[in-house]
Amino acid sequence: MFSGEELQQTIKLLSEGLLDTTYMVGLSVFLSHFLGIPLGIILVTTEEGHVWENHLINMVLGAIVNATRSIPFIILLVFIMPFTDKVAGTTIGPTAAAVPLTVGAIPFVARMVETAFKEIEWGIIEAALAMGASPGQIVRKVLIREALPSIILGAAITTITLVSFSAMAGVVGGGGLGDLAVRYGYYRYEKPLMFIIVVLLIIIVQLIQMTGDVVSARLNKK
């Protein structure tokens, strides 16, 4: 299938692509959760009857989240290129690709967190309020603690989604396995390399989902 020199070149290309994909997905997963989890907390706690009820903030943030989620990623990728250039100093490469990946994932993470918090029985929150817990204590010691297994599962789903999106980023020179698939699989139609990339992506997704399932199960005390 490959000669000796071609095999060495293929291994080098795949190694670089795998490292780039790991870097851009890892960075965007960290940043999207760093910003998306607080956003999800605000969305839940500002709802009617909740600990920080505020209809205006809830309505505005909800509208922004819905608007961002309604834009297909490939369009978002191109649409925010000027912003990407300002933040990363370039629109090409893994660091630049991490910008639209993060922007696209933040509202997704926020809604996942919101859903996880809404699964908590209201009676648990009422009991904490009756014991004199402050809103901040309820968030830290009730909401986050109770919803942590669901948040971990949500993080696994988000990471898998970002692996898929990172392949799309390859279309505009984002680097990584997606970039390899476009350059060597689509333009040159090199079937063996394309097949290896597909297998690699399947293995990555399986490992992420398995890790999420194991960690979530260990944290779930129910």
Contacts in CASP RR format, 6 or more apart in sequence:
PFRMAT RR
TARGET T0000
AUTHOR 0000-0000-0000
METHOD contacts of the structure
MODEL  1
MFSGEELQQTIKLLSEGLLDTTYMVGLSVFLSHFLGIPLGIILVTTEEGH
VWENHLINMVLGAIVNATRSIPFIILLVFIMPFTDKVAGTTIGPTAAAVP
LTVGAIPFVARMVETAFKEIEWGIIEAALAMGASPGQIVRKVLIREALPS
IILGAAITTITLVSFSAMAGVVGGGGLGDLAVRYGYYRYEKPLMFIIVVL
LIIIVQLIQMTGDVVSARLNKK
1 192 0 8 1.000
2 10 0 8 1.000
2 192 0 8 1.000
10 193 0 8 1.000
10 196 0 8 1.000
13 180 0 8 1.000
13 184 0 8 1.000
13 193 0 8 1.000
14 177 0 8 1.000
14 180 0 8 1.000
14 193 0 8 1.000
14 196 0 8 1.000
14 197 0 8 1.000
14 200 0 8 1.000
16 176 0 8 1.000
17 175 0 8 1.000
17 176 0 8 1.000
17 177 0 8 1.000
17 179 0 8 1.000
17 180 0 8 1.000
18 176 0 8 1.000
18 177 0 8 1.000
18 200 0 8 1.000
20 93 0 8 1.000
20 94 0 8 1.000
20 174 0 8 1.000
20 175 0 8 1.000
20 176 0 8 1.000
20 177 0 8 1.000
20 179 0 8 1.000
21 94 0 8 1.000
21 163 0 8 1.000
21 166 0 8 1.000
21 175 0 8 1.000
21 176 0 8 1.000
21 177 0 8 1.000
21 178 0 8 1.000
21 204 0 8 1.000
23 94 0 8 1.000
23 98 0 8 1.000
24 93 0 8 1.000
24 94 0 8 1.000
24 95 0 8 1.000
24 97 0 8 1.000
24 98 0 8 1.000
24 101 0 8 1.000
24 166 0 8 1.000
24 169 0 8 1.000
24 174 0 8 1.000
24 175 0 8 1.000
24 176 0 8 1.000
25 101 0 8 1.000
25 159 0 8 1.000
25 162 0 8 1.000
25 163 0 8 1.000
25 166 0 8 1.000
26 159 0 8 1.000
26 162 0 8 1.000
27 95 0 8 1.000
27 98 0 8 1.000
27 102 0 8 1.000
28 98 0 8 1.000
28 101 0 8 1.000
28 102 0 8 1.000
28 105 0 8 1.000
28 162 0 8 1.000
29 105 0 8 1.000
29 155 0 8 1.000
29 158 0 8 1.000
29 159 0 8 1.000
29 162 0 8 1.000
31 98 0 8 1.000
31 102 0 8 1.000
32 101 0 8 1.000
32 102 0 8 1.000
32 104 0 8 1.000
32 105 0 8 1.000
32 106 0 8 1.000
32 108 0 8 1.000
32 109 0 8 1.000
32 158 0 8 1.000
32 162 0 8 1.000
33 109 0 8 1.000
33 155 0 8 1.000
33 158 0 8 1.000
35 102 0 8 1.000
35 106 0 8 1.000
35 109 0 8 1.000
36 106 0 8 1.000
36 107 0 8 1.000
36 109 0 8 1.000
36 110 0 8 1.000
36 113 0 8 1.000
37 109 0 8 1.000
37 110 0 8 1.000
37 113 0 8 1.000
37 151 0 8 1.000
39 61 0 8 1.000
39 65 0 8 1.000
39 106 0 8 1.000
39 107 0 8 1.000
39 109 0 8 1.000
39 110 0 8 1.000
39 113 0 8 1.000
40 109 0 8 1.000
40 110 0 8 1.000
40 111 0 8 1.000
40 113 0 8 1.000
40 114 0 8 1.000
40 117 0 8 1.000
41 113 0 8 1.000
41 117 0 8 1.000
41 139 0 8 1.000
41 143 0 8 1.000
42 52 0 8 1.000
42 57 0 8 1.000
42 58 0 8 1.000
42 61 0 8 1.000
43 58 0 8 1.000
43 61 0 8 1.000
43 62 0 8 1.000
43 65 0 8 1.000
43 110 0 8 1.000
43 111 0 8 1.000
43 113 0 8 1.000
43 114 0 8 1.000
44 50 0 8 1.000
44 113 0 8 1.000
44 114 0 8 1.000
44 117 0 8 1.000
44 118 0 8 1.000
44 143 0 8 1.000
45 51 0 8 1.000
45 52 0 8 1.000
45 53 0 8 1.000
45 135 0 8 1.000
45 139 0 8 1.000
45 143 0 8 1.000
46 52 0 8 1.000
46 53 0 8 1.000
46 54 0 8 1.000
46 55 0 8 1.000
46 57 0 8 1.000
46 58 0 8 1.000
46 61 0 8 1.000
47 53 0 8 1.000
47 58 0 8 1.000
48 55 0 8 1.000
51 125 0 8 1.000
51 129 0 8 1.000
51 135 0 8 1.000
51 136 0 8 1.000
51 138 0 8 1.000
51 139 0 8 1.000
52 135 0 8 1.000
64 107 0 8 1.000
65 107 0 8 1.000
65 110 0 8 1.000
65 111 0 8 1.000
66 107 0 8 1.000
68 76 0 8 1.000
68 103 0 8 1.000
68 104 0 8 1.000
68 106 0 8 1.000
68 107 0 8 1.000
69 104 0 8 1.000
69 107 0 8 1.000
69 108 0 8 1.000
69 111 0 8 1.000
71 79 0 8 1.000
73 100 0 8 1.000
73 104 0 8 1.000
73 165 0 8 1.000
73 168 0 8 1.000
74 168 0 8 1.000
74 171 0 8 1.000
76 100 0 8 1.000
76 103 0 8 1.000
76 104 0 8 1.000
77 100 0 8 1.000
77 168 0 8 1.000
77 169 0 8 1.000
77 172 0 8 1.000
78 172 0 8 1.000
80 99 0 8 1.000
80 100 0 8 1.000
80 103 0 8 1.000
81 91 0 8 1.000
83 99 0 8 1.000
83 103 0 8 1.000
84 91 0 8 1.000
84 96 0 8 1.000
84 99 0 8 1.000
84 100 0 8 1.000
85 91 0 8 1.000
85 96 0 8 1.000
87 99 0 8 1.000
88 95 0 8 1.000
88 96 0 8 1.000
88 98 0 8 1.000
88 99 0 8 1.000
89 96 0 8 1.000
90 96 0 8 1.000
91 172 0 8 1.000
92 172 0 8 1.000
92 173 0 8 1.000
92 174 0 8 1.000
93 173 0 8 1.000
93 174 0 8 1.000
93 175 0 8 1.000
94 174 0 8 1.000
94 175 0 8 1.000
94 176 0 8 1.000
96 174 0 8 1.000
97 166 0 8 1.000
97 169 0 8 1.000
97 170 0 8 1.000
97 173 0 8 1.000
97 174 0 8 1.000
97 175 0 8 1.000
100 169 0 8 1.000
101 162 0 8 1.000
101 165 0 8 1.000
101 166 0 8 1.000
101 169 0 8 1.000
104 165 0 8 1.000
105 158 0 8 1.000
105 161 0 8 1.000
105 162 0 8 1.000
105 165 0 8 1.000
108 158 0 8 1.000
108 161 0 8 1.000
109 155 0 8 1.000
109 158 0 8 1.000
112 151 0 8 1.000
112 154 0 8 1.000
112 155 0 8 1.000
112 157 0 8 1.000
112 158 0 8 1.000
113 147 0 8 1.000
113 151 0 8 1.000
115 150 0 8 1.000
116 147 0 8 1.000
116 150 0 8 1.000
116 151 0 8 1.000
116 154 0 8 1.000
117 143 0 8 1.000
117 147 0 8 1.000
119 147 0 8 1.000
119 150 0 8 1.000
120 142 0 8 1.000
120 143 0 8 1.000
120 146 0 8 1.000
120 147 0 8 1.000
124 142 0 8 1.000
124 146 0 8 1.000
125 138 0 8 1.000
125 142 0 8 1.000
125 143 0 8 1.000
128 137 0 8 1.000
128 138 0 8 1.000
128 141 0 8 1.000
128 142 0 8 1.000
129 138 0 8 1.000
133 141 0 8 1.000
133 142 0 8 1.000
144 151 0 8 1.000
148 219 0 8 1.000
149 216 0 8 1.000
149 217 0 8 1.000
149 219 0 8 1.000
149 220 0 8 1.000
150 216 0 8 1.000
152 212 0 8 1.000
152 215 0 8 1.000
152 216 0 8 1.000
152 219 0 8 1.000
153 212 0 8 1.000
153 213 0 8 1.000
153 216 0 8 1.000
155 212 0 8 1.000
156 208 0 8 1.000
156 209 0 8 1.000
156 211 0 8 1.000
156 212 0 8 1.000
156 213 0 8 1.000
156 216 0 8 1.000
159 208 0 8 1.000
160 205 0 8 1.000
160 208 0 8 1.000
160 209 0 8 1.000
163 201 0 8 1.000
163 204 0 8 1.000
163 205 0 8 1.000
163 208 0 8 1.000
166 174 0 8 1.000
166 176 0 8 1.000
166 177 0 8 1.000
166 178 0 8 1.000
167 177 0 8 1.000
167 178 0 8 1.000
167 181 0 8 1.000
167 201 0 8 1.000
168 178 0 8 1.000
169 175 0 8 1.000
169 178 0 8 1.000
169 179 0 8 1.000
170 176 0 8 1.000
170 178 0 8 1.000
170 179 0 8 1.000
170 181 0 8 1.000
170 182 0 8 1.000
171 178 0 8 1.000
171 182 0 8 1.000
173 179 0 8 1.000
177 197 0 8 1.000
177 200 0 8 1.000
177 201 0 8 1.000
178 197 0 8 1.000
180 193 0 8 1.000
180 197 0 8 1.000
181 194 0 8 1.000
181 197 0 8 1.000
184 190 0 8 1.000
184 193 0 8 1.000
184 194 0 8 1.000
185 191 0 8 1.000
185 193 0 8 1.000
185 194 0 8 1.000
185 197 0 8 1.000
END
